[in-house]
Amino acid sequence: MILFPNAKINIGLNIVERRADGYHNIESVMYPVKWCDILEIVPAQGNETTLTTTGRSVNCPPEKNLVMKAYNLFHQNTGIGNVDIYLHKIIPDGAGLGGGSADAAFTLIGLNDIFKCNLTNEQLSDMASKIGADCPFFIYNKPQLATGIGTEFTPAEITLDNYHILIVKPQVSVPTAQAYAGVTPMPANHNLTEAIKCPIPEWTGIIKNDFEKSVFPAYPEIANVKQQIIDMGADYVSMSGSGSAVYGIFHNNDILSEEIKTLFPKCDIFFDKL
């Protein structure tokens, strides 16, 4: 079985309060985009489950990869047999795009299908929440308002059909712990569910990513990318997650790929219709 785990962007990211357990409650609309990894799951040729990675470098041993964590968790809950897993990484890590979480979630989905376990999306989502905060989103893979620590979801009434998205990931990565350490949690001054219903050009100044305030001074190259995308005429521009990727939403596709490469040398770039 071959699957294509896709990335996500955060439309707004409000850090509303610090919890007693040390985590933070957030509000964010997660939206799927078409930047994808390639995941293949086949019956094991040997007597154990294996993971082979290609493409972008994955800086962790196979046993700590979220894909293997997903397999082990699914195995513990269902008793499935061994498989060989091949993961070709395309989505950059450390970008706030949820690539690793998507790989894990799609592993659960694939195993459920291959072994005909008939687990519901709710059961898979509960399992995914034990792997990482973003993982449950990719079980549904539709626009969702994420609340709590990012694992509680409500369908979001938003569509970006006929818009295009440019995602630029500079060479730097932002440690999640550092990003959270720089924010001061507080309730948002707007209702995100209502704000996303406004015309996209009106999002600027209303829908914000709270991480930008502390991340941009520490990583000016990320702030520079955001300004460059604004200068290109995007309807809305924001950092995704805790960074370092920045996306711009455009109402047209009058952007040349060669122009993008010139503007953002040495950056990872994705541009496509949403």
DOVEX-403134 format. One record per residue: y, z, x of N, C-alpha, C in turn; residue in three letters. Coordinates in steps of 0.1 Angstrom, whole numbers, padded with zeros to 4 digits, always signed. Each point is the difference from the previous one (the first is absolute). Layout:
<nodes>
YZXYZXYZXALA ...
</nodes>
This chain:
<nodes>
-0012+0000+0009+0012+0000-0009+0012+0000+0009MET +0010-0009-0003+0012+0000+0007+0012+0004-0009ILE +0008+0009+0004+0012+0005-0007+0012-0002+0008LEU +0012+0001-0007+0012-0002+0007+0010+0011-0003PHE -0002+0012+0007+0009+0011-0003+0015-0004+0003PRO +0008+0003-0009+0014-0004+0001+0010+0012+0002ASN +0011-0003+0005+0011+0010+0003+0007+0004-0013ALA +0009+0010+0001+0009+0004-0011+0013+0002+0006LYS +0010+0000-0008+0014+0005+0003+0004+0011-0009ILE +0009+0008+0005+0005+0011-0009+0014-0004-0005ASN +0002-0001-0013+0013-0002-0006+0005+0014-0003ILE +0009+0004+0008+0005+0014-0002-0010+0010+0006GLY +0005+0010+0007-0009+0011+0004+0008+0013+0001LEU -0001+0008-0011+0007+0012-0001-0009+0012+0005ASN +0005+0008+0009-0007+0012+0004+0006+0011-0008ILE -0007+0004-0010+0007+0009-0010-0001+0015+0003VAL -0011+0004+0006-0002+0014+0004-0011+0002+0010GLU +0001+0011+0007-0011+0004+0009-0009+0010-0007ARG -0012-0002+0001-0010+0008-0008-0004+0012+0009ARG -0006+0010-0007-0004+0012+0007-0011-0003+0010ALA -0008-0011-0003-0011-0003+0010+0004-0008+0012ASP +0014-0003+0001+0005-0007+0011+0002-0015-0002GLY -0006-0005-0011+0002-0014-0004+0013-0002-0007TYR +0003-0012-0003+0013-0003-0008-0004-0007-0013HIS +0008+0003-0010-0001-0008-0013+0010-0012+0002ASN -0005-0011-0004+0008-0012+0001+0001-0008-0013ILE +0009-0009-0001+0001-0010-0011+0002-0014+0007GLU -0009-0009-0003+0001-0013+0006-0007-0010-0009SER +0005-0012-0001-0007-0011-0006-0007-0008+0011VAL -0013-0001-0001-0008-0008+0009-0003-0014-0006MET +0002-0010+0008-0001-0014-0005-0009-0007+0010TYR -0011-0007-0005-0009-0007+0009+0007-0013+0005PRO -0003-0004+0013+0005-0012+0005-0012-0007+0007VAL +0002-0013+0003-0012-0009+0004-0003+0000+0015LYS +0006+0009+0007-0004+0001+0014-0013+0007+0001TRP -0011-0007+0005-0013+0005-0002-0008+0001+0013CYS -0009+0010+0001-0011+0001+0010-0012-0008-0006ASP -0010-0001+0008-0013-0006-0005-0011+0010+0003ILE -0007+0003-0011-0011+0010+0001-0013-0006-0005LEU -0010+0000+0008-0014-0005-0004-0010+0012+0001GLU -0008+0001-0011-0010+0010+0000-0013-0007-0003ILE -0010+0002+0009-0013-0007-0002-0011+0011+0002VAL -0012-0003-0004-0012+0009+0002-0001+0003+0015PRO -0003+0012+0004-0002+0003+0014-0012-0007+0007ALA +0002-0005+0012-0010-0006+0007-0009+0011+0008GLN +0006+0011+0002-0007+0011+0007-0002+0012-0009GLY -0001+0012+0006-0004+0012-0008+0012+0009-0002ASN +0012-0005+0002+0012+0008-0002+0012-0009-0005GLU +0010+0006-0005+0012-0007-0004+0009-0002+0012THR +0005-0013+0001+0009-0003+0012+0013-0006-0005THR +0010+0002+0008+0013-0006-0003+0005-0008+0012LEU +0003-0012-0001+0005-0009+0010+0014-0004-0003THR +0010+0002+0008+0013-0004-0003+0005-0011+0010THR +0008-0009-0006+0006-0011+0008+0014-0001-0004THR +0007-0010+0006+0014-0001-0004+0009+0010+0008GLY +0009+0006-0008+0009+0010+0006-0008+0012+0006ARG +0005+0005+0011-0007+0012+0006+0001+0012-0010SER -0012+0006-0001-0001+0012-0008-0001+0012+0009VAL +0010+0009+0000+0000+0010+0010-0008+0013-0004ASN -0012-0002-0004-0009+0012-0003-0014-0005+0001CYS -0009+0010+0003-0014-0004+0001-0005-0003-0014PRO -0011-0008-0001-0005-0004-0013-0003+0011-0010PRO -0005+0012+0005-0004+0011-0008+0013+0006-0007GLU +0012-0002+0006+0012+0006-0006+0008-0010-0008LYS -0005-0013+0000+0007-0010-0008-0001+0003-0015ASN +0010-0002-0008+0000+0003-0014-0011-0008-0007LEU -0004-0011+0005-0011-0008-0006-0013+0008+0001VAL -0003+0005+0011-0012+0008+0002+0001+0013-0008MET +0012+0006-0001+0001+0012-0008-0003-0003-0015LYS +0004-0012-0004-0002-0005-0014-0015-0002-0002ALA -0007-0006+0010-0014-0002-0001-0007+0013-0001TYR +0003+0009+0009-0007+0013+0001+0002+0008-0013ASN +0012+0000-0006+0002+0007-0012-0007-0006-0012LEU -0001-0014+0000-0007-0006-0011-0015+0002+0001PHE -0005+0000+0013-0014+0003+0002-0004+0014-0004HIS +0009+0010+0003-0002+0014-0004-0001+0001-0015GLN +0008-0008-0007+0000+0002-0015-0010-0009-0007ASN -0006-0010+0006-0009-0009-0007-0013-0002+0007THR -0001+0003+0013-0012-0002+0007-0004-0014+0003GLY +0011-0009+0001-0003-0014+0003-0006-0002+0014ILE -0005-0012+0002-0006-0003+0013+0011-0004+0011GLY -0005-0005+0011+0008-0003+0011+0006-0015-0001ASN +0011-0002+0006+0007-0013-0001+0006-0002+0014VAL +0003-0013+0003+0008-0004+0011+0014-0004-0005ASP +0010+0005+0005+0014-0003-0005+0008-0007+0011ILE +0006-0010-0003+0009-0008+0009+0014+0000-0005TYR +0009+0005+0008+0014+0001-0005+0009-0007+0010LEU +0007-0011-0005+0009-0007+0008+0014+0004-0004HIS +0007+0007+0009+0013+0006-0003+0011-0011+0002LYS +0008-0001-0011+0012-0009+0000+0013+0008-0003ILE -0001+0010-0010+0011+0008-0003+0003+0010+0011ILE +0012+0000+0005+0003+0009+0011-0001+0015-0004PRO -0004+0008+0010-0001+0015-0003+0014+0006+0003ASP +0002+0012-0004+0012+0007+0002+0012-0007-0006GLY -0002-0006-0012+0010-0008-0006+0005+0005-0013ALA -0007+0010-0006+0003+0004-0014-0005-0010-0010GLY -0010-0008+0003-0005-0010-0009-0014+0003-0005LEU -0006+0011+0004-0012+0005-0005-0013-0008+0003GLY +0001-0007+0012-0011-0009+0003-0013+0007+0002GLY +0000+0012+0007-0013+0007+0002-0005+0006-0013GLY +0009+0004-0009-0004+0006-0013-0006-0011-0009SER +0006-0012+0001-0006-0011-0008-0014-0004+0005ALA -0002+0000+0013-0013-0002+0006-0010+0010-0006ASP +0003+0012+0000-0009+0011-0005-0002-0002-0015ALA +0010-0002-0008-0002-0002-0014-0008-0012-0003ALA +0002-0011+0006-0008-0012-0002-0014+0002+0004PHE -0003+0008+0010-0013+0004+0004-0008+0007-0011THR +0007+0009-0007-0006+0007-0011-0003-0010-0011LEU +0010-0009-0003-0002-0010-0011-0012-0009+0004ILE -0001-0004+0012-0010-0009+0004-0014+0006-0001GLY -0001+0012+0005-0013+0008+0000-0004+0002-0014LEU +0009+0003-0009-0003+0003-0014-0006-0013-0007ASN +0005-0011+0004-0004-0013-0005-0014-0004+0006ASP -0001+0001+0013-0012-0004+0007-0012+0008-0005ILE +0001+0013-0001-0011+0008-0003-0001+0003-0015PHE +0009-0007-0008+0000+0002-0015+0000+0014-0004LYS +0009+0008+0005+0001+0014-0003+0007+0003-0013CYS +0008-0010-0004+0007+0001-0013+0009+0012-0001ASN +0006+0003+0011+0011+0011-0001+0012-0006-0006LEU +0007+0008-0008+0013-0004-0006+0011+0000+0010THR +0011-0007-0004+0012+0001+0009+0005+0014+0002ASN -0002+0008-0011+0005+0014+0001-0009+0007+0010GLU -0013-0002+0000-0009+0006+0010+0003-0004+0014GLN +0002-0013+0002+0004-0006+0013+0013+0005+0005LEU +0010+0002-0009+0013+0005+0003-0001+0014+0005SER -0008+0008-0007-0002+0014+0004-0006+0001+0014ASP -0010-0009+0003-0006+0000+0013+0010-0005+0010MET +0008-0010-0003+0010-0005+0009+0010+0010+0004ALA +0004+0009-0010+0010+0010+0003-0004+0010+0011SER -0013+0001+0002-0006+0009+0011+0001-0007+0014LYS +0004-0012+0000+0001-0008+0013+0014+0000+0004ILE +0009-0003-0008+0015-0001+0003+0008-0001-0012GLY +0013+0003+0002+0009+0001-0012+0002-0014-0006ALA +0001-0011+0008+0002-0013-0006-0012-0006-0006ASP -0012+0005+0004-0013-0007-0003-0002-0003-0015CYS +0003+0010-0009-0003-0002-0014+0008-0012-0006PRO +0012-0002+0006+0008-0011-0006-0007-0014+0001PHE -0008-0002+0011-0006-0013+0002-0013-0001-0009PHE -0005+0010-0006-0011-0001-0009+0005-0008-0012ILE +0012+0003-0005+0006-0007-0011+0008-0013+0004TYR +0007+0002+0011+0006-0012+0007+0010-0007-0010ASN +0007+0008-0008+0011-0005-0009+0012+0009+0002LYS +0012-0005-0004+0012+0009+0002-0002+0013-0007PRO +0002+0011+0008-0002+0013-0005+0011+0010+0005GLN +0004+0009-0009+0009+0011+0004-0009+0011+0006LEU +0002+0003+0013-0007+0010+0007+0008+0013+0000ALA -0007+0011-0004+0007+0013+0000-0010+0010+0006THR +0004+0013+0000-0008+0010+0007+0001-0003+0015GLY -0011+0001+0007+0000-0003+0014-0002-0015+0002ILE +0001-0008-0010-0002-0014+0000-0014-0004-0005GLY -0007+0008-0006-0013-0003-0005-0001+0000-0016THR +0011+0003-0006+0000+0000-0015+0008-0012-0004GLU -0006-0009-0009+0005-0013-0003+0002-0002-0015PHE +0011-0007-0003+0003-0004-0013+0004-0015+0001THR -0005-0009-0008+0004-0014+0001+0015-0002-0001PRO +0005-0008+0008+0015-0003+0001+0003-0013-0007ALA +0010+0000-0009+0003-0012-0007+0010-0008+0009GLU -0006-0008+0009+0008-0008+0009-0008-0012+0004ILE +0007-0012+0000-0007-0012+0006+0010-0007+0008THR -0004-0004+0012+0008-0008+0009-0005-0014+0001LEU -0006-0005-0011-0005-0014+0000+0012-0009+0003ASP -0002-0011+0007+0010-0010+0004+0010+0005+0010ASN -0002+0012+0005+0008+0005+0011-0008-0002+0013TYR +0007-0001+0011-0007-0001+0013+0003+0013+0008HIS -0009+0003+0009+0002+0012+0008-0001-0003+0015ILE +0009+0005+0008-0001-0001+0014-0002+0014+0005LEU -0010+0002+0009-0003+0013+0006+0001-0002+0015ILE +0007+0009+0006+0002+0000+0015-0004+0013+0005VAL -0009+0000+0010-0004+0013+0006+0003-0001+0015LYS +0010+0008+0004+0004+0000+0014-0011+0006+0008PRO +0001+0000+0014-0011+0005+0008-0002+0015+0000GLN +0011+0007-0005-0002+0015+0000-0007+0004-0012VAL -0006+0012+0001-0007+0007-0011+0006+0014-0002SER +0000+0004-0012+0006+0013-0003-0011+0010-0004VAL -0002+0011+0008-0010+0010-0004+0003+0006-0013PRO -0009+0001-0009+0002+0005-0014+0006+0014+0001THR -0006+0008+0008+0005+0014+0001+0014+0001+0004ALA +0004-0009+0010+0014+0000+0004+0009-0004-0011GLN -0004-0010-0008+0008-0005-0011+0002+0011-0011ALA -0010+0007-0003+0001+0011-0010+0009+0011+0006TYR -0001+0003+0013+0007+0011+0006+0015-0003-0001ALA +0004-0012-0001+0015-0003-0001+0006-0001-0013GLY -0008+0002-0011+0006-0001-0013+0002+0014-0006VAL +0010+0000-0009+0003+0013-0008-0004-0003-0014THR -0011+0005-0005-0005-0003-0014+0010+0004-0010PRO +0002-0008-0010+0009+0003-0011-0003-0009-0012MET +0001+0004-0012-0002-0009-0012+0009-0012+0001PRO -0005-0012-0004+0008-0012+0000+0011+0001-0010ALA +0011-0007+0002+0011-0001-0009-0001-0011-0010ASN -0012-0006-0001-0003-0011-0009-0014+0001-0005HIS -0003-0007-0011-0014-0001-0005-0006-0013+0005ASN -0009+0001+0009-0005-0012+0007-0007-0009-0010LEU -0007+0006-0010-0007-0009-0010+0010-0008-0008THR +0012+0005-0002+0011-0008-0007+0007-0009+0009GLU +0002+0005+0013+0008-0008+0009-0007-0013+0004ALA -0013-0001+0000-0007-0012+0004+0002-0011-0011ILE +0004+0005-0012+0002-0010-0011+0013-0007+0001LYS +0009+0004+0009+0013-0006+0002-0002-0013+0008CYS +0009-0010-0001-0001-0012+0008-0001+0004+0015PRO -0008-0007+0007-0003+0003+0014+0013+0002+0008ILE +0010-0009-0001+0012+0002+0009+0007+0013-0003PRO -0003+0007-0012+0007+0012-0003-0008+0012+0006GLU -0012-0002+0006-0008+0011+0006+0008+0006+0012TRP +0007-0009+0007+0007+0005+0012+0010+0012-0004THR -0001+0011+0007+0008+0011-0002-0006+0009-0011GLY -0010-0004-0007-0006+0009-0010-0014+0004+0005ILE -0008-0010+0003-0014+0002+0004+0000+0001+0016ILE -0004+0011+0005+0001+0003+0014-0013+0005+0006LYS -0002-0002+0013-0011+0006+0007+0006+0012+0008ASN -0004+0012-0004+0006+0012+0006-0003+0001+0015ASP -0010-0007+0005-0004+0001+0014+0011-0008+0009PHE +0007-0009-0006+0009-0009+0008+0011+0009+0007GLU +0004+0010-0007+0012+0008+0005-0003+0006+0013LYS -0012+0005+0003-0004+0006+0012-0007-0010+0010SER -0007-0010-0006-0007-0009+0009+0009-0010+0007VAL +0010-0005-0007+0009-0010+0006+0007+0005+0012PHE +0006+0012+0000+0007+0005+0013-0010+0001+0011PRO -0013+0004-0003-0010+0001+0011-0005-0013+0005ALA +0000-0010-0009-0006-0013+0003+0010-0011-0005TYR +0011-0002+0008+0010-0009-0004-0005-0014-0002PRO -0011-0004+0007-0005-0014-0002-0005-0002-0014GLU -0004+0011-0007-0005-0002-0014+0013-0002-0009ILE +0010+0007+0003+0013-0001-0007+0005-0014+0002ALA -0001-0005+0012+0005-0014+0003-0007-0011-0008ASN -0014+0002-0001-0008-0009-0008+0005+0000-0014VAL +0003+0012-0006+0004+0000-0014+0014-0007-0001LYS +0009+0002+0009+0013-0007-0001-0002-0015+0001GLN -0009-0005+0009-0002-0014+0001-0005-0006-0013GLN -0009+0007-0006-0006-0005-0013+0011+0000-0011ILE +0008+0010+0000+0012+0000-0009+0009-0012+0002ILE +0002-0003+0013+0009-0011+0003-0006-0014-0004ASP -0013+0000-0001-0007-0012-0004+0002-0003-0015MET +0005+0010-0008+0003-0002-0014-0011+0005-0009GLY -0008+0010+0005-0010+0005-0009+0006+0008-0012ALA -0007+0000-0011+0005+0007-0012-0002+0015+0002ASP -0010+0004+0007-0002+0014+0003-0007+0002+0013TYR +0003+0010+0008-0006+0002+0013-0003+0015+0001VAL -0012+0004+0006-0003+0014+0001-0011+0001+0011SER -0001+0011+0006-0011+0004+0009-0011+0003-0010MET -0013-0002+0004-0011+0003-0008-0007+0013+0006SER -0003+0009-0009-0006+0012+0004+0008+0008+0010GLY -0006+0005+0010+0007+0007+0011+0003-0010+0012SER -0002-0013-0003+0003-0010+0010-0012-0003+0009GLY +0002-0010+0008+0013-0006+0004+0003-0013-0006SER -0009-0005-0009+0003-0013-0006+0011+0001-0010ALA +0008-0011+0000+0011-0002-0010-0002-0013-0008VAL +0002+0001-0013-0002-0012-0008+0013-0004-0007TYR +0001-0013-0003+0011-0005-0008-0006-0008-0011GLY +0006+0001-0012-0005-0007-0012+0011-0011-0003ILE -0005-0012-0001+0009-0012-0001-0004-0007-0013PHE +0011-0006-0007-0003-0007-0012-0003-0014+0002HIS +0000-0005+0013-0003-0013+0003-0008+0000+0013ASN -0005-0012+0004-0008-0001+0013+0007-0009+0010ASN +0014+0000-0001+0007-0009+0009+0002+0007+0014ASP -0011+0004+0005-0001+0006+0014-0010-0008+0008ILE +0004-0004+0011-0009-0008+0009-0007+0009+0009LEU -0013-0002+0002-0008+0009+0008+0005+0000+0015SER +0005-0011+0004+0005-0001+0014+0012+0009+0001GLU +0008+0000-0010+0012+0008+0000-0003+0015+0001GLU -0011+0004-0008-0004+0014+0000-0005+0004+0014ILE -0008-0009+0006-0005+0003+0014+0011+0002+0010LYS +0011-0008-0002+0011+0001+0009+0007+0013-0002THR +0002+0004-0012+0008+0012-0003-0008+0013+0004LEU -0013-0001-0001-0008+0012+0002-0011-0002+0011PHE +0004-0003+0012-0010-0002+0011-0008+0013+0003PRO -0012-0002+0003-0010+0011+0003-0003+0009-0012LYS +0005-0004-0012-0003+0008-0012-0012-0006-0007CYS -0007+0008-0007-0010-0005-0010+0007-0004-0013ASP -0004-0012-0005+0008-0006-0011-0009-0005-0011ILE +0003+0003-0012-0007-0006-0011+0011-0005-0010PHE -0003-0012-0006+0009-0005-0010-0008-0008-0010PHE +0001+0004-0013-0008-0007-0010+0006+0004-0014ASP -0005-0007-0010+0003+0003-0013-0007+0012-0005LYS +0007+0009-0008-0006+0012-0005-0009-0003-0012LEU 
</nodes>
